[in-house]
Amino acid sequence: MGYGRLIGKAEAIIATGMPGLYRVLAFMSIQNIYSLSDLGRAASAFSVAQILAFFTAIGWATLILARVPAAKDRNERVQRFYELLRMAVVSLLFCGLGVAVWSHFLKPEISGLEIVTIMLGWTFYQVTRHYFLSMREYRRVIAYDAFLLVATAGCIVAFHSLGMSAGLPLGVALAATGVLMLLNVGLPARFSWLGKFELKGIEFGFTNFLSGGVALSLVPIANYTDGSRFAGVISLFASISAISGLIPRAISMYRLPDLSRQVSAGKSLAQITAQTNREIMKASGGALLVNAFIVLGFALFKGAHEGLEYEMICSLAICAQSCLSMLSTAHSNVLMVCEESRKSMSINFISCGLFVAALGIFYTVFGGLNFAFVLVVCILVTGLRNIMLKRRSAPLLTPAVRAG
């Protein structure tokens, strides 16, 4: 492997891990400047916003990764990007309106304004960020993420001094960074806000919602079952486990442009998928080990207190679920670059349906939820999803099957 390729992979690892690092540093800043209870509420709003952003950002970002690298020149790349950005904005408007209506009539504990602000910022941040990721411009992405960290720190301090909610500075900083990146993308040769709306973006968003939404729901569920303080602890370890899994995610992200070009050229995906899968398995095992040491270090740092063992067990389970979910990434990428959104959606619909059904039965029988039970179900469903993704993606490795 050449020196330049090693540098590229290292940059990919850093770029892939920056959103997770952002969550950790932002949440720690809120805990220190606001309070742990404020962190629990802000983290819950952040989780809800991220769940909705599957439809406003992640689905369209998935199509950006699949389509932009295969474009012939820069003009075509920018054109494809803005077509997808337009559809992302349309879905953002609908989701924002839905949150506003929900917040007005149901008066939930989680602030609707915080959810909408974070969702707006997260959408522009993720969609524009994936344009540069699709071109492997990792250094530029890292520079933008560094700007985001500085902007978030400044916003948290400023908004706290004004007595405003802890979630609002996150959304403002994310939106500002997204707009900055959009300015650097440039303008297309032609653009209209009117045009067809592709369901593939929603389908991929729904696919990611059904898979990632299960994991993101853990923080609000923890808030419901054990209170905002426990939810704050869980949110920190959920973010830390995401950072420790940055190498598996970076491997996946680094291979995506190659997969896209292989599909465009009508070549086999078997070799590159097998290699990616082996690398991710090794990296995920290492990530789980790192997570275990982090949980132990946190326990030693905090010292003995009531509920410590429960917090440690739940934190380890969350880390294990995060690493287990990484093992399906290579197979999920095959469905992504082949734009088989409905196959991915059906798999995730089954796994998410089982998760919701199990929790619904438990709630009906016992009159409430137990967070430990929720984690066990989440891990089992994740394992089942991995098996289904492998089976459904296997036929697409062959060019003849994809062409058919």
N, C-alpha and C positions, 0 to 999 in steps of 0.2 A: 504494500500500500504506500502511495507517494506521500510526501510531506504535505503537499497542498490539500490532499484528500483528508488527511488526519486533521489539519486545521479546520477544514470545512465541517467535519463531523463534530469537532469540539465546539465550533460556533453554533452548530445545529442543536447540540445538547443545551448550551446556555440559552439560546433563543427559545427553545421549547419549554424550558423550565422557568422562564421569567414570569409568565402569568401566575404560576403557583407561588413563586417567591413573592410576587406582588401581594397576593392574598395574605401570606404569612406576615409580611412586614406591615401591611395596612392594618391587619387585625391586631397585631401587637401594638401598633401606634395608637389605635383606638382604645385598647385596654389600658395603656399607660396614661393617655391624655384624658380619656373619658372615664369608663369603668368597665368591669367585666360584664355587668348587666347590659350596658349600652352595646358592648361587643356582641352579646347574644342576640339582641334585637337587630343590630346592623347586619350580622352574619346571616340571620334568618331572611332579612330583606334581600341580601346579596344572593342567597341560594334561590329564592323565588325568582328574582330577576334573571339569574342564569338559566333556570329551567325554562322560562319564557323565551330567553334569547336563543334557545335551540331553534325556534321558529323564525326569529328575527335576524339571527346572525349565523349560527353554526351550520344550518342547512345550506345557506348560500355560500359560506366559506368552504364547505365541502366541494361544491361545484366549482369554486374558484381554483381549488387545488387540482381538480380534474381537467379543467378546460384551459386555464391560462397558460400552463407550460407547453401545451400542444399548439399554441398560436404561432403563426408564421413570422410575425414581426411585432414591434412595440405597439404600433397603432391598433393592430388587431387585439393585442393583449389588453390594452386600455379599454377598447370598445367592449370586449367580453366582460371585463370587470364592472363597467358602469351599467351594463344590462342587468347584471346580478345585483348590484348595489340598489338599483331602482326597485327591484322586487323585494329586497330586504327592507327598504324604507316603507313600502306599502304594508308589509306584514308587521312592521314596527308600529305603524299607526293603528292598525286593528287591535294589536295586543295592548297598546297603551290605553286605548279607549275601553277595552275590557277591564283592565285593572282599575281605571277611574270609576267605572260603574260599580264594580265589585266593592271597592273601598267606600264609595258613597252610601250604598245601601246596606252592606253587611257590617260596617264599622269594625274591621278586624284589628287585632292587637298590632300586627305588622303594618307599618306606615305605607299607604299606597303611593304617596309622593316619593318616598325613598326607593320603592320598587321601580317606579317609572323612570326616575332619574338614573339609577344604576343600569337599568335595561337599555336606556338610550345611549349612555356612555359605553356600555359593554358591546353594544351592536356596532357602533362606528369603529370602536377600537379593534374588535375581532375581524370584521369584514375587511377593513383596509390593511390590517396587519397580515392577513392571509394572502393578500396580493404579493407582498414582498417575500413572504415565506415560499410561495409557489415558484418564485424566481431564484430561490436560495440566496437572497440578499440578507444573510443573517446578521452581518455587522450593523447594517442600517436598522434592522429590527431591534437589536440589542440597544442601540443608541436611543431609539424611541422609547423603549421600555425604561431606560435609565431616566429619561425625561419624565415619564409617568410616575416613577417613584418619588422624584423630587417634587413634582406638582402635587402628588397626593399628600406628602408630608406637609407642604405649605398650606394646602386646603384644609387639612384636619386641624391644624393649629388655628387658622383663621376662623373656620366655622365654629370651633369650640369656644373661641373668645366671643363669638356672636350669639352663643347659646342655641345653636342649631343642631339638628339631629345628626348622629354619627354617620349615617349612611349617605347623606347628601354630598359631602366632599369627595367620596369615592366616585360617584357618578359624574361630578363636574370635572374631576381630573381625567377620568377615562374619556369623556367627550372631547375635552381639549386636545388630548393626545391623538384621538381618532381624526379630528379635523386637521391637525398638523400633518399627519400621514397622508390624508386625502389630498392636501395641497401639493405634496411631493409626488403623488401619482400622476398628476396632470389632468388635462381635459381630453375627452375623446374628439375625434374629427366630427362626429355627428352624435347627437343625443336627444332623446325625447322622453319625457316622463310618461307618455302614453305608449302602450305596447302590450304584447301578450304577457300573461303571468304564468310561469311554468310551475306546475305542481311538484316537480322533482325537488325543488328547494324545500318545500314544506314536507315532502315525504322523507327527505334526508334529515330534516330538522326533527320530524316526529320519530324517526329511527334513533337519533341521538338522544332525544327526550326520553324515549322508552328505556334506553340503556343507561345513559348518564343521569337521567332524572331520578332514577332509583337511588343512586349514590347521593345526589344533591338533596334528596328529601330527608336524608338522615339527620341533618342539623335541625330543621324545623320539627321533625319527630322527636329528637332529643329535647328540644325546648318544651314540647308538649308533655313528654313523659317525666322529665326530671328537672325542668326549670331552666332559666336563662343562663345560670352560672355553669351548669353541666354542659349546656349547648355551646357555651364559649370554649370550654375545654375540648369538646368534640370537634368544633370548627377549626381549632388550631391544629389538631392532629390530622384532620382531613386534608388541610392545606399542606402540612409537612409531608404526609404520605404522597401527595401529588408531586412535591418537589423531588423526593427520593426516587420517584418513578420517572424522572425526566429523561434518563438515558434510554429506557424502552420507548418512550414517546418520541425522542429525538431520532432514534433508529427508524421508526415508522415514518416520521416526517421526511427524513432524508431520502428514503426510498420512493416516496410518492411521485416526484417528477419523473423518475426512471420508469415506474410502472405506467404512468400516463403515456409516455413516449412509446413504451413497448406495446401498449394497447393500440395506439394510433398507427404503429407500423405493422400490426397484425402478428406479433411474435408471441412465443410462449412465456407465461408468467411463472412456470413451475420452479425454475432454479432460483430466481430472485426472491420468490415467496418463501421457499424452504430456507434459504440463507437468512432472510429477515426473521423468520420464526425462531431459528436457533439462537440468533443474537439476542432477541427479545427475551427468550426463556432464561438465558444466563443472566441478563441484566435485571430481570424481575426477581430472581432468586437473591441476587445481591442487594436489591432495593429492600426486600423484606427483612433481611438481616440488619441493614442500616436502621430501618424503622424500629426494630426491636430494641436496639441500643438507645435510640432517641427516647422511646417511651420510658425505658429504665432510667435514663439520665434525668428526665422530667420528674419522675417519682422521687429520685434522690434529692433533686434541687428543691422540690416543694416540701419534702418531709412528710412524716406521717400525719394523716388527718382522716376524718370520717369519710368513707366512700372511696378511698384511694385505690383499693384493690379493684373495685368495680370500674373506676375510671381507666385503670391500666388495661384490664381485660377488654373493655369496649374499644379502647384506642388501638390495641393490637389487632382486634378483629377488623376494624376499619382499614388498617394498613394492609392486612392480608387480603381483604376484598379488593382493594385498589390494585395490588400486584397481580392478583388472579385475573382481573379484568384486562390487564395488559396482554395476557397470553393469546387473546383473540384478535389482536390488532392487525397482524399480517393478513389474516383471512378477511377481516373487515375491509382492509384497504383494497383487496381484489374486487369486492362488490362495489366499493366506492368509485374506483377508476373506470369500471365497466358501467357505471351509473345504473346499477341494479338496485334502485332505491326501494322497490316494492319487496324484493326478497329480504333485504335488511330490515325493512319495516315489519314484515310478518314475523321474523325471528324475535325481534325485540318486543313486538306486541304480545307474543306468547309468554316471554320471560317476565315482562312487566305485569301482565295479567295474572300470572301465578303469584307474583309478589303481592299485588293488591288483594287478591283473593285470600291468600294466607293471612294477611293482616286483618282483613275484614272478618274472617271466621274467628280469629283470636279475639278481636274486639267484641264481636257478638256474644261469644261464649263467656268471656271474663269481664266484660264491661269496661275495658280499657286496653292500653298497649303496654308491653314490656320491651324496653329498648334492646335488651340482650336477645330476645326472641326475634326482633326485627333484624338484627345483624346476622343471626344464623340463617334466616330465610334469604337475606340478601346474598350471602356467600353461596348458598346452594343454587339459587337462581342464576348467579353469575357463571358458575360452573356449567350449568345446563346450556346457557347461551353460547359459551365457548364451543361446545360440542356441535350445536346446530350451525354456527357460522362456518366451522371447518367443513362440514358436510355440504352445505349449500354453495360454498365458494370453490370447492374442488373441481367441478366440471368446467368452470370459467378459466382455468389455467391453460386450457388448450385453445389455440386460435380457431380451430374448426368449429368448436362448440359456440364460441362467442359470435362467430360469423353467422351461425345458424340461428 
